[in-house]
């Protein structure tokens, strides 16, 4: 691409590029983001690109006049991040062949305009196929989620109680929503689809795809708590596991805004409480995180995803017995589908309880069942193998691990996530004994 922000392209070209983006499916219903993008492009065309500041956007786009409105400043930053993600999705799909692209660099709000010169197919395959495969795969997952919503309403059986007929209850609820507000039904279905995309939480592209879906649910139904609760969870894990820096800080600010809105809209819903609990864990307020997570389970013990989040929060808090209880196979084993984290949490927690063979069995079963495979889960498998005396297997797994994750951040993850650094050190010691090196 060639940067033409200095004026090489005509105003007509830029306005055509803007119209294509605003009329796209990706931006459909995103009224505030459309206004945001239209504003910064027009300001740039009229020669005021260097004056596009968060304060001016807050005033001109959102109509806020108070210079002390910190919340508004946060909203502008959050919306800028959402806008960048929408543009990325648009130019990967609908706008892949657009002759001119609009780009908003991080750290500012002024747009740049770039001509699109697609590389030769052979160059793409040779130099960037792995990276594109990851991104396009996530986008395919994203649009499959949309397809499930717009071309058929499904009944989700993954979070249902076992003590009464959940399908009948869901069908009644969906029928009521469809009669009163199809948009509300679409928002609910999108959010429930996106919940299944939260794991493995160490895959940032997957989390961003889920976050985009949750934000779509918010646009369809701005007062639906589930869109905010899910968006909070996706943003929490993305920001919480990101390297230190402004991007991480901004995503966690965004997560808090979403979590607080979910709590405001529906404080008695288990999903709202669970979303806030996850954020508090990453903020290292473990006491409050556990209190809210336990409350979430009490509010809806039949929501199996809430139970899984409780297991994760208990695990990193050092309450391994509760992590095992919330991951009990008797509760989860009849769920349809895969990508659930409960088996992995069960295996990881068993390691710290000294049940090494159980840990190995659970983690191996998780991989065989198609559950998330991540640095964290594989590291615990190696540690259990090493601790149980199966050192040759542990060493072999270390070699495979380092090929799969040559730039592993496992040590950083563990010391960042565990409440007690001794738990992180226990894992790292076993990895080192098995031959792992940074």
C-alpha positions in Angstrom: 0.0 0.0 0.0 1.1 3.5 -0.7 0.3 6.2 1.9 -1.8 8.9 0.2 -2.9 10.8 3.3 -0.9 13.8 2.2 -3.4 14.5 -0.6 -2.3 12.3 -3.6 -5.8 10.8 -3.7 -8.7 13.0 -4.6 -11.5 14.0 -2.2 -13.9 12.1 -4.4 -11.8 8.9 -3.9 -11.8 9.4 -0.1 -15.6 10.0 0.1 -16.2 7.0 -2.1 -14.1 4.9 0.3 -16.0 6.3 3.3 -19.4 5.5 1.6 -18.3 1.9 1.0 -17.4 1.4 4.6 -20.5 3.1 6.0 -22.8 1.0 3.8 -21.1 -2.3 4.6 -22.6 -5.1 6.6 -19.8 -4.9 9.1 -20.9 -1.3 10.1 -24.6 -2.0 9.8 -26.4 -0.7 12.9 -23.2 0.8 14.3 -24.6 4.3 14.3 -22.1 5.9 16.7 -19.1 4.3 15.0 -20.4 5.5 11.7 -20.7 9.1 13.0 -17.2 8.8 14.5 -15.7 7.7 11.2 -17.6 10.2 9.1 -16.5 13.0 11.5 -12.8 12.2 11.4 -12.7 11.7 7.7 -14.6 15.0 6.9 -12.4 16.9 9.4 -9.3 15.5 7.6 -10.6 16.4 4.2 -11.3 19.9 5.3 -7.8 20.4 6.5 -8.3 20.0 10.2 -6.7 16.5 10.6 -4.2 17.9 13.1 -7.0 19.2 15.3 -8.8 15.9 15.7 -8.6 15.3 19.4 -10.6 13.1 21.9 -12.0 16.3 23.5 -13.3 17.6 20.1 -14.8 14.2 19.2 -16.6 14.1 22.6 -18.0 17.5 21.9 -18.8 17.3 18.2 -19.9 13.7 18.0 -21.3 12.9 21.4 -22.5 16.4 22.3 -20.6 16.5 25.6 -19.5 19.9 26.7 -18.0 19.2 30.1 -14.2 19.3 30.1 -14.2 17.2 33.3 -16.1 14.3 31.9 -13.5 11.6 32.3 -16.1 8.9 31.4 -16.7 10.5 28.0 -12.9 10.5 27.3 -12.9 6.8 28.1 -15.8 6.2 25.7 -13.9 8.0 22.9 -10.9 5.8 23.4 -13.1 2.7 23.6 -15.0 3.6 20.4 -11.7 4.3 18.6 -10.6 0.7 19.4 -13.9 -0.6 18.2 -13.6 1.4 15.0 -10.2 0.1 14.3 -11.4 -3.5 14.7 -14.4 -2.9 12.5 -12.2 -1.5 9.8 -9.8 -4.5 10.1 -12.7 -6.9 9.7 -14.2 -4.9 6.8 -10.9 -4.8 4.8 -10.4 -8.5 5.3 -13.8 -9.4 3.9 -16.2 -7.0 2.1 -13.6 -4.3 1.4 -10.7 -6.6 0.5 -10.6 -5.2 -3.1 -11.4 -1.5 -2.3 -9.0 0.7 -4.2 -8.6 3.1 -1.2 -8.5 2.2 2.5 -9.2 4.2 5.6 -6.7 3.6 8.4 -6.8 5.0 12.0 -3.5 4.4 13.7 -3.3 3.7 17.4 -2.4 6.6 19.5 -4.5 9.1 17.7 -7.8 9.7 15.9 -6.8 11.3 12.5 -7.4 9.0 9.6 -4.9 8.1 6.9 -5.8 7.0 3.4 -3.9 4.2 1.6 -4.1 2.9 -1.9 -4.7 -0.9 -1.9 -2.2 -2.7 -4.0 -2.8 -6.4 -3.4 0.3 -8.5 -3.5 0.6 -11.4 -6.0 -1.1 -14.6 -4.8 2.3 -16.4 -4.8 3.7 -13.8 -2.5 0.8 -14.1 -0.1 1.2 -17.8 0.0 4.9 -17.7 0.5 5.2 -14.9 3.0 2.0 -14.5 5.0 -0.1 -17.6 4.7 0.2 -18.6 8.4 -0.7 -15.2 9.7 -3.6 -14.7 7.2 -4.8 -18.2 8.1 -5.1 -17.3 11.7 -6.9 -14.1 11.1 -9.2 -15.3 8.3 -10.0 -18.4 10.4 -11.2 -16.2 13.2 -13.2 -14.0 10.8 -14.8 -17.2 9.4 -15.8 -18.1 12.9 -17.1 -14.6 13.4 -19.4 -14.7 10.3 -20.5 -18.3 11.0 -21.8 -16.8 14.3 -23.7 -14.1 12.3 -25.0 -16.7 9.9 -26.4 -18.7 12.9 -28.3 -15.7 14.0 -29.6 -14.3 10.7 -30.4 -17.6 9.0 -31.8 -19.6 11.8 -32.4 -19.4 15.5 -30.8 -22.3 17.4 -31.4 -23.7 20.9 -28.2 -23.5 23.0 -27.9 -26.6 25.2 -24.5 -25.8 26.7 -25.7 -23.7 29.7 -28.9 -25.5 30.6 -30.1 -26.9 33.9 -30.6 -30.6 34.4 -33.4 -30.4 36.9 -36.1 -29.3 34.5 -36.8 -29.1 30.8 -34.4 -26.3 29.6 -35.3 -26.6 25.9 -38.9 -25.8 26.6 -38.0 -22.8 28.7 -35.6 -21.5 26.0 -38.1 -22.0 23.3 -40.8 -20.1 25.2 -38.4 -17.2 26.0 -37.3 -17.0 22.4 -40.8 -17.1 21.1 -41.7 -14.2 23.4 -38.7 -12.2 22.3 -39.4 -12.9 18.6 -43.0 -11.7 19.0 -42.0 -8.5 20.9 -38.6 -7.7 19.5 -36.7 -9.7 16.8 -33.7 -7.4 17.4 -33.7 -8.5 21.1 -33.7 -12.2 20.0 -30.9 -11.6 17.5 -28.9 -9.9 20.2 -29.4 -12.8 22.6 -28.5 -15.4 20.0 -25.4 -13.5 18.9 -24.2 -13.2 22.5 -24.8 -16.8 23.3 -22.9 -17.8 20.1 -20.0 -15.5 21.1 -19.7 -17.1 24.6 -18.5 -20.3 23.0 -15.6 -18.4 21.4 -14.0 -17.2 24.6 -11.8 -20.2 25.0 -8.9 -20.8 24.7 -8.5 -17.4 26.2 -4.8 -17.2 25.3 -5.8 -16.7 21.6 -6.1 -13.0 21.1 -7.6 -13.2 17.6 -10.4 -15.5 18.8 -11.1 -13.1 21.7 -11.3 -10.1 19.3 -13.8 -12.0 17.1 -15.9 -12.8 20.2 -15.7 -9.1 21.3 -16.9 -8.0 17.9 -19.9 -10.3 18.1 -20.7 -9.1 21.6 -20.5 -5.5 20.4 -22.9 -6.3 17.6 -25.3 -7.6 20.2 -25.0 -4.3 22.1 -25.8 -2.4 18.9 -28.9 -4.5 18.2 -30.2 -4.2 21.8 -28.4 -1.5 23.8 -30.2 -2.5 27.0 -29.4 -6.2 26.8 -27.0 -7.0 29.7 -25.6 -10.1 28.0 -23.9 -8.1 25.3 -22.0 -6.1 27.9 -21.3 -9.0 30.2 -19.8 -11.0 27.3 -17.9 -8.0 25.9 -16.4 -7.5 29.4 -15.2 -11.1 29.6 -13.6 -11.0 26.1 -12.0 -7.6 26.7 -10.8 -8.8 30.2 -9.0 -11.8 28.9 -7.6 -10.0 25.9 -6.3 -7.1 28.0 -5.3 -9.2 31.0 -3.1 -11.5 29.0 -1.7 -8.8 26.7 1.9 -7.5 27.2 2.3 -4.5 29.4 1.6 -1.2 27.6 -1.1 1.3 26.5 -3.1 -1.3 24.5 -3.5 -3.5 27.5 -4.5 -0.6 29.7 -7.0 0.6 27.2 -8.6 -2.8 26.8 -9.0 -3.2 30.6 -10.6 0.2 30.8 -13.0 -1.0 28.1 -13.6 -4.2 30.0 -14.5 -2.2 33.2 -17.0 0.0 31.3 -18.7 -3.0 29.9 -18.7 -4.9 33.2 -20.2 -1.9 35.0 -22.9 -1.5 32.4 -23.8 -5.2 32.7 -24.1 -4.8 36.5 -26.1 -1.6 36.1 -28.6 -3.2 33.7 -28.9 -6.6 35.4 -27.2 -6.9 38.8 -29.1 -10.0 39.8 -28.0 -11.9 36.6 -25.3 -14.5 37.1 -23.6 -13.5 33.9 -23.2 -9.9 35.1 -21.7 -11.0 38.4 -19.4 -13.5 36.7 -18.1 -10.9 34.2 -17.3 -8.4 37.0 -15.6 -11.2 39.0 -13.3 -12.1 36.1 -12.2 -8.5 35.7 -11.6 -8.1 39.4 -9.4 -11.2 39.3 -7.2 -9.6 36.6 -7.2 -6.4 38.7 -5.9 -8.7 41.6 -8.8 -8.0 43.8 -9.1 -11.7 44.6 -11.4 -11.5 47.6 -14.1 -9.5 45.8 -13.6 -11.6 42.6 -14.3 -14.8 44.5 -17.2 -13.3 46.4 -18.9 -12.2 43.2 -18.1 -15.5 41.4 -19.6 -17.6 44.2 -22.7 -15.3 44.2 -23.0 -15.8 40.4 -23.0 -19.6 40.9 -25.6 -19.2 43.6 -27.8 -17.1 41.3 -27.7 -19.6 38.5 -26.0 -22.9 39.3 -27.3 -24.3 36.0 -25.3 -21.8 33.9 -22.3 -24.1 33.1 -20.2 -21.2 31.6 -20.6 -19.3 34.9 -19.4 -22.5 36.7 -16.4 -22.6 34.4 -15.5 -19.0 35.1 -15.9 -19.8 38.8 -13.5 -22.7 38.4 -10.9 -20.5 36.7 -11.2 -17.7 39.3 -11.0 -20.3 42.1 -8.0 -21.9 40.4 -5.9 -18.8 40.1 -6.9 -17.7 43.6 -5.4 -21.0 45.0 -8.8 -22.5 46.0 -8.1 -25.7 44.0 -10.8 -27.7 45.8 -13.4 -25.3 44.6 -11.9 -25.3 41.1 -12.3 -29.1 41.0 -15.9 -28.9 42.4 -16.9 -26.4 39.7 -15.3 -28.6 37.1 -17.0 -31.8 38.3 -17.5 -34.1 35.3 -20.9 -35.1 36.6 -22.0 -31.6 35.9 -20.3 -31.0 32.5 -19.7 -34.3 30.8 -23.1 -34.5 28.9 -22.7 -31.1 27.3 -22.9 -31.0 23.5 -20.0 -29.6 21.5 -16.4 -28.8 22.6 -14.1 -25.9 23.3 -15.1 -26.0 27.0 -12.3 -25.3 29.5 -13.7 -27.4 32.4 -11.6 -30.5 31.7 -8.4 -28.5 31.5 -9.2 -26.6 34.7 -9.9 -29.9 36.4 -6.5 -31.3 35.2 -4.6 -28.1 36.2 -6.1 -28.0 39.6 -5.4 -31.7 40.2 -1.7 -31.0 39.8 -1.6 -28.5 42.7 -3.6 -31.0 44.8 -0.8 -33.6 44.2 -3.1 -35.8 42.1 -0.6 -36.1 39.3 -2.1 -39.1 37.5 -5.5 -37.6 37.6 -4.1 -34.4 36.2 -2.5 -36.3 33.3 -5.7 -38.2 32.6 -7.9 -35.1 32.6 -5.6 -33.1 30.4 -5.1 -35.9 28.0 -8.9 -36.4 27.8 -9.4 -32.7 27.2 -7.0 -32.7 24.2 -8.7 -35.9 22.9 -12.1 -34.3 23.3 -11.2 -31.2 21.2 -11.0 -28.9 24.2 -8.7 -25.8 24.1 -5.0 -26.6 23.8 -2.9 -23.7 25.2 0.4 -22.9 26.8 -1.1 -23.0 30.3 -2.8 -26.4 30.0 0.2 -28.0 28.2 2.6 -26.7 30.8 0.5 -28.3 33.6 0.6 -31.6 31.7 4.4 -31.4 31.6 4.6 -30.6 35.3 2.3 -33.5 36.2 4.4 -35.9 34.1 7.6 -34.7 35.7 6.2 -34.7 39.2 4.8 -38.3 38.8 8.2 -39.6 37.7 7.4 -39.9 34.0 10.4 -37.8 33.1 11.0 -39.1 29.6 7.5 -38.2 28.6 7.8 -34.8 30.2 11.0 -34.1 28.3 9.4 -35.1 25.0 6.5 -32.8 25.8 8.8 -30.0 26.5 10.4 -30.3 23.0 6.9 -30.3 21.4 5.9 -27.4 23.6 8.8 -25.3 22.5 8.1 -26.0 18.9 4.5 -25.1 19.3 5.1 -21.9 21.3 8.7 -20.8 20.6 8.0 -17.4 22.2 6.0 -18.8 25.1 5.0 -16.3 27.8 4.1 -19.0 30.3 6.2 -17.7 33.2 4.8 -14.2 32.7 1.2 -15.6 32.6 1.6 -17.6 35.7 3.1 -14.9 37.9 0.6 -12.4 36.6 -2.4 -14.6 37.2 -1.8 -16.6 40.4 -2.6 -14.9 43.7 0.2 -16.8 45.4 3.5 -16.6 43.5 4.5 -19.9 45.1 1.9 -21.6 42.9 3.5 -20.1 39.8 7.0 -21.1 41.0 5.8 -24.7 41.6 4.8 -25.0 38.0 8.0 -23.4 36.7 10.3 -25.6 38.8 8.7 -28.7 37.3 9.0 -27.3 33.8 12.7 -26.5 34.3 13.4 -30.0 35.6 11.8 -31.4 32.4 14.2 -29.3 30.3 12.2 -26.2 29.6 14.2 -23.0 29.1 13.2 -19.5 28.3 
